Amino acid sequence: MLSDACCLHVLKTIMSLYPNAGPTLNFQNSFELLVAVVLSAQTTDKQVNKVTPGLFQAFPTPKALSKGTPLEIETYINQIGLYHNKARYLHALGKSLHEDFHDQVPKTRHQLMQLAGVGRKTANVVLSVAFNQPTLGVDTHITRIAKHHQLVQPDATVRQIEDRLISVLPPEDIFHVHHALISFGRE
């Protein structure tokens, strides 16, 4: 594993390759972002962006999403993988946002992770992108790059990768490095 200084150098180099890296999901607000990130599990952002316009038109708010049935939600997302489970998650997520959070997306990891279909990675992405918090959602691209470039131990867990990268970066670089690493991984 590289030293902290070398790790930071590698990360800064990747960031310099993608100076304008940012989210590739299409969304207008924190609710749409949360839904899109939940849908993005095991599918591409491109596929998610194809289904979300119709989904967001039919279910523009948590309350609307909570009133739809999983079968109704499925008709909008059946072009992406795991759509049966994701429809159930979105229905439960909408209900919880409406009933427990007054139609607002929570601004803490703990509260976000109480929502159906939301794990640590999804919570971190929402906190970073929607609320400008210095969190890092570690996906398969980031995991692969971190291990390949010896930024972490070969057997590092997702949480260890997250902790390591955050420990060497200044908070203001975390948003950028997240998206730069994803862009680098995609290429």
Phi, psi and omega in degrees: 000139180290156174294166178303316182297317179292320177300313179298320178299314179299314181297317179296323178296314179297319178300323181291334177288337184228069185294337182249020182298139179199186181299145176252354174282144177266128180200158181247343184202177184294327177296311180297321177299312180302312180299315181297320180291321176299318180291335186284351179300125177057032171208171183271155176299325179301316178294319178299316181296339176285327185265337187291328179303312178294320179298314182289332176290318181285326184229075187282349183222163174303320179299314179299318179296322180292334181277337177284154176269159174305323178295321177294319179296320180305323183298337180268339187239012186289001177269357180246159181295150177058032187294332177297309179295318182296324178296319177294318177300314183295321177298311179295321178298313178300318180296315180293317178300318181291310187279321187263335186236016174053043177066019178250142175283125181298154183251018175234149179300315182303312181292319178299319182288353173280346182278146179301134176079005183249115173253190183299317181299311180299315179301315180297319179297314180297315180299320181290306188284315184277327189238010175055038176264144183282073178241159184229115175275111184270115178252190183294325178297311182295319178300312182298315181294315182300320180284316181298320182268011175059035175282339179221171175294151181302331182258018183298141175279168177303317180295321178294323177296312178304309182298318182295311183295319178294327183290335182261347183259145169291146184308325183290347179263352187294316179302311183295315182297323178304308184285327176294317179296321178295315178299316178299316180296323179293326180278000000 
